[in-house]
């Protein structure tokens, strides 16, 4: 038998009883490599999921907003030339019941074409049109269950938002563009643009007011390059604009941070494993001094 196979045989026999000293080192290497590999694949899976749901998250191909005012007739004509549009207005206001119970709410009014992408999930009414149908002088609204619970309301009850009367006709479960709008300070009350305007919430100069349009672009403008070009053009005109390629900027940043965090864990594990190499090898050789001496006495070469 040649010298090389014999060396491997001796090494194998030694490791059968001595591999325990390398367990932490091997575990650190395995964890580090797995974390680094998982960081990229996990982040990419999240990004692909966001890309596939981008239109629903944004509510269309483009979202354009103004603060403290409404869009002008010229603005609306320009948006209509790009494709189908759906308008929305929002304001923070105080909801109050006849018994005096009060709660801060996010009052949001939408146009009849809303939503352009995805579906609004409600219970208690067959459609948004039915949920928005007025009852006497009170506008119809879909409200979150949280608001019903906090104000001790049930479907069909009246309540005030500011000085405007509303009636809860449906429970608002989810909106397709909710994720793209960010954090809300209170339960949502969804109604029509006309109802919000009639209640006096859209007067110019009021804080936390504005208008947003979501646009489903014409087929000839629907490419990613066209979306990015339109966003830059709208931003240059002073609008706050976002395209489907950047539907959820906050979540995108969170995914990037998650990828960096997992990569850091992997690198830290590899460093810990690397620092343990010298200690593990030294401890292993210290335990094997007697065996090495015997092999030397029997004529084993130094290498």
C-alpha positions as MATLAB code, in Angstrom:
seq = 'XXXXXXXXXXXXXXXXXXXXXXXXXXXXXXXXXXXXXXXXXXXXXXXXXXXXXXXXXXXXXXXXXXXXXXXXXXXXXXXXXXXXXXXXXXXXXXXXXXXXXXXXXXXXXXXXXXXXXXXXXXXXXXXXXXXXXXXXXXXXXXXXXXXXXXXXXXXXXXXXXXXXXXXXXXXXXXXXXXXXXXXXXXXXXXXXXXXXXXXXXXXXXXXXXXXXXXXXXXXXXXXXXXXXXXXXXXXXXXXXXXXXXXXXXXXXXXXXXXXXXXXXXXXXXXXXXXXXXXXXXXXXXXXXXXXXXXXXXXXXXXX';
ca = [
       0.000    0.000    0.000;
       1.434    3.403   -0.936;
       2.275    6.047    1.632;
      -0.567    8.418    0.624;
      -3.458    5.998    1.199;
      -1.871    4.949    4.476;
      -1.788    8.579    5.596;
      -5.488    8.909    4.836;
      -6.240    5.742    6.768;
      -4.457    7.045    9.844;
      -6.178   10.426    9.504;
      -9.574    8.740    9.261;
      -8.910    6.665   12.357;
      -7.847    9.746   14.297;
     -10.880   11.767   13.248;
     -13.328    9.059   14.299;
     -12.635    9.886   17.905;
     -11.446   13.469   17.561;
     -14.051   15.225   15.365;
     -15.930   16.414   18.456;
     -13.372   19.180   18.882;
     -14.319   20.605   15.493;
     -18.098   20.619   15.937;
     -18.426   24.325   16.826;
     -16.067   25.265   14.013;
     -17.960   23.187   11.474;
     -21.305   24.502   12.757;
     -20.138   28.115   12.326;
     -18.979   27.424    8.799;
     -22.262   25.700    7.900;
     -24.378   28.477    9.454;
     -22.351   31.219    7.778;
     -22.512   29.698    4.318;
     -26.237   28.947    4.698;
     -27.028   32.482    5.904;
     -25.117   34.134    3.059;
     -26.810   31.878    0.497;
     -30.243   32.426    2.063;
     -29.858   36.213    2.239;
     -29.812   36.704   -1.510;
     -32.444   34.090   -2.336;
     -34.871   35.289    0.362;
     -34.563   38.931   -0.670;
     -34.985   38.034   -4.348;
     -38.127   36.015   -3.559;
     -39.617   39.026   -1.748;
     -38.709   41.331   -4.630;
     -40.338   39.039   -7.182;
     -43.462   38.841   -5.034;
     -43.637   42.638   -4.830;
     -43.089   42.955   -8.575;
     -45.930   40.533   -9.345;
     -48.329   42.492   -7.096;
     -47.005   45.974   -7.916;
     -50.126   47.226   -9.740;
     -52.421   46.102   -6.917;
     -50.159   47.642   -4.257;
     -49.992   50.954   -6.111;
     -53.579   50.824   -7.402;
     -52.511   51.157  -11.048;
     -49.403   51.859  -13.120;
     -48.951   55.404  -11.795;
     -49.925   57.230   -8.630;
     -49.812   61.023   -8.653;
     -50.572   63.196   -5.615;
     -50.826   66.836   -4.572;
     -50.976   68.190   -1.034;
     -53.228   70.963    0.261;
     -55.169   71.401   -2.995;
     -57.095   69.619   -5.768;
     -56.033   68.817   -9.301;
     -56.905   71.448  -11.912;
     -59.000   70.772  -15.022;
     -55.803   70.843  -17.111;
     -54.231   68.244  -14.814;
     -57.251   65.962  -15.137;
     -57.215   66.258  -18.935;
     -53.519   65.379  -19.004;
     -54.084   62.314  -16.793;
     -57.089   61.160  -18.855;
     -54.893   61.191  -21.977;
     -52.576   58.641  -20.336;
     -55.260   56.016  -19.595;
     -58.037   55.110  -17.164;
     -58.068   57.163  -13.953;
     -59.412   56.790  -10.428;
     -59.335   59.721   -7.999;
     -59.142   59.650   -4.220;
     -59.088   62.261   -1.467;
     -58.244   61.802    2.188;
     -58.337   63.689    5.445;
     -57.910   62.956    9.136;
     -61.049   63.807   11.110;
     -62.920   63.001   14.305;
     -65.844   60.574   14.202;
     -68.551   60.971   16.827;
     -71.723   59.080   17.738;
     -74.982   60.394   19.147;
     -73.856   59.245   22.613;
     -70.731   61.401   22.461;
     -68.161   58.652   21.860;
     -65.360   59.888   19.623;
     -62.524   58.400   17.580;
     -59.933   59.791   15.159;
     -60.462   58.262   11.690;
     -58.917   58.338    8.236;
     -61.704   59.627    5.987;
     -61.123   58.626    2.379;
     -63.277   59.372   -0.637;
     -62.898   57.563   -3.966;
     -64.359   58.036   -7.438;
     -66.704   55.565   -9.109;
     -63.896   53.919  -11.134;
     -61.996   52.882   -8.007;
     -60.197   50.456   -7.834;
     -58.348   50.189  -11.160;
     -56.364   47.147   -9.989;
     -57.376   44.505   -7.472;
     -60.632   44.420   -5.518;
     -61.994   46.032   -2.381;
     -63.192   43.405    0.077;
     -66.246   44.386    2.110;
     -68.936   42.576    4.064;
     -72.521   43.666    4.678;
     -73.028   45.043    1.158;
     -72.911   43.478   -2.287;
     -70.760   46.236   -3.826;
     -69.090   49.558   -3.122;
     -71.903   51.332   -4.987;
     -74.407   49.854   -2.537;
     -72.181   50.668    0.445;
     -71.924   54.302   -0.696;
     -75.672   54.743   -1.274;
     -76.902   57.619    0.965;
     -79.660   57.294    3.526;
     -81.520   60.583    3.726;
     -78.984   63.339    4.357;
     -76.300   60.840    5.467;
     -73.726   59.543    2.988;
     -73.090   55.820    2.896;
     -69.677   54.517    3.996;
     -67.706   51.326    4.458;
     -65.929   51.395    7.826;
     -63.417   49.160    9.549;
     -64.642   46.774   12.211;
     -62.341   48.515   14.689;
     -64.382   51.708   14.397;
     -67.652   49.846   14.941;
     -66.218   48.214   18.057;
     -64.717   51.420   19.484;
     -67.870   53.499   18.962;
     -70.326   50.691   19.749;
     -71.899   50.947   16.304;
     -73.543   48.382   14.056;
     -74.289   48.424   10.351;
     -77.070   50.901    9.614;
     -76.158   53.269   12.475;
     -75.451   56.958   11.855;
     -72.394   58.860   13.027;
     -70.749   62.208   12.374;
     -67.337   62.871   10.878;
     -66.700   66.490   11.698;
     -70.120   68.009   11.014;
     -70.994   65.655    8.119;
     -73.461   62.784    8.749;
     -72.587   59.269    7.587;
     -74.209   55.860    7.899;
     -72.188   52.652    8.232;
     -73.461   50.404    5.445;
     -70.590   47.890    5.122;
     -67.517   46.627    6.934;
     -64.269   47.443    5.139;
     -62.008   44.380    5.201;
     -59.216   45.251    2.771;
     -58.214   47.625   -0.003;
     -55.800   46.556   -2.762;
     -53.706   49.733   -2.483;
     -53.604   49.840    1.314;
     -49.979   48.685    1.521;
     -48.785   51.392   -0.852;
     -50.380   54.223    1.192;
     -48.412   53.607    4.355;
     -49.307   54.002    8.015;
     -52.752   55.198    9.154;
     -53.411   56.969   12.463;
     -56.970   55.731   12.833;
     -59.625   53.338   11.478;
     -60.586   53.901    7.856;
     -63.890   55.309    6.634;
     -64.287   54.789    2.880;
     -66.890   56.820    0.996;
     -67.241   58.899   -2.165;
     -65.231   61.961   -3.183;
     -68.480   63.954   -3.294;
     -69.326   63.062    0.312;
     -65.913   64.167    1.552;
     -66.135   67.393   -0.444;
     -69.647   68.104    0.807;
     -68.455   67.687    4.391;
     -65.986   70.555    3.923;
     -62.824   68.481    4.316;
     -61.190   69.551    1.037;
     -60.884   73.296    1.462;
     -57.540   74.617    0.275;
     -54.988   75.199    2.992;
     -56.370   72.645    5.443;
     -53.682   70.328    6.878;
     -53.577   66.633    5.934;
     -55.678   67.146    2.792;
     -54.893   66.524   -0.842;
     -55.877   64.504   -3.873;
     -54.441   61.427   -5.529;
     -55.034   59.940   -8.957;
     -54.188   56.402   -9.945;
     -53.684   55.762  -13.646;
     -53.900   52.498  -15.611;
     -51.732   53.410  -18.592;
     -52.611   52.795  -22.220;
     -50.923   49.672  -23.685;
     -48.444   51.782  -25.676;
     -47.310   53.496  -22.452;
     -47.300   50.474  -20.159;
     -43.631   49.424  -20.489;
     -41.332   49.832  -17.481;
     -39.225   52.393  -19.338;
     -42.307   54.466  -20.165;
     -43.486   54.317  -16.557;
     -40.133   55.582  -15.275;
     -40.073   58.354  -17.893;
     -43.578   59.517  -16.968;
     -42.728   59.515  -13.262;
     -39.699   61.734  -13.834;
     -41.726   64.088  -16.027;
     -44.498   64.426  -13.437;
     -42.018   64.986  -10.627;
     -40.376   67.729  -12.703;
     -43.782   69.477  -12.860;
     -44.021   69.498   -9.066;
     -46.251   66.454   -8.533;
     -45.533   63.661   -6.088;
     -45.442   60.663   -8.438;
     -44.617   56.990   -8.131;
     -44.710   54.173  -10.692;
     -45.375   50.487  -10.336;
     -41.600   49.862  -10.466;
     -41.418   51.518   -7.037;
     -44.827   50.558   -5.684;
     -43.811   50.132   -2.039;
     -40.633   52.079   -1.334;
     -40.747   51.422    2.427;
     -41.056   47.664    1.988;
     -38.294   47.709   -0.617;
     -35.972   49.374    1.888;
     -36.989   46.817    4.516;
     -36.100   43.956    2.158;
     -32.703   45.530    1.440;
     -32.044   45.867    5.155;
     -33.111   42.244    5.720;
     -30.654   41.115    3.047;
     -27.827   43.106    4.664;
     -28.726   41.742    8.095;
     -28.706   38.105    6.975;
     -25.446   38.655    5.131;
     -23.916   40.200    8.257;
     -24.992   37.182   10.325;
     -23.364   34.885    7.770;
     -20.116   36.838    7.729;
     -20.041   36.992   11.533;
     -20.487   33.220   11.698;
     -17.675   32.707    9.213;
     -15.390   35.024   11.196;
     -16.226   33.165   14.403;
     -15.473   29.883   12.673;
     -12.212   31.242   11.268;
     -11.042   32.510   14.664;
     -11.795   29.094   16.118;
      -9.583   27.257   13.618;
      -6.311   27.885   15.477;
      -7.837   26.980   18.819;
      -9.505   23.846   17.502;
      -6.367   22.612   15.732;
      -4.145   23.360   18.741;
      -6.500   21.561   21.109;
      -6.748   18.597   18.744;
      -2.963   18.262   18.404;
      -2.537   18.612   22.157;
      -4.844   15.612   22.670;
      -2.984   13.612   20.024;
       0.585   14.158   21.204;
       0.854   10.618   22.564;
      -0.411    9.071   19.333;
       1.944   11.236   17.255;
       4.883   10.185   19.430;
       4.049    6.519   18.970;
       3.797    6.927   15.196;
       7.166    8.736   15.134;
       8.693    5.933   17.210;
       7.366    3.395   14.699;
       9.078    5.269   11.861;
       6.415    7.672   10.588;
       7.787   10.590    8.604;
       7.246   14.163    9.772;
       4.854   15.057    6.970;
];
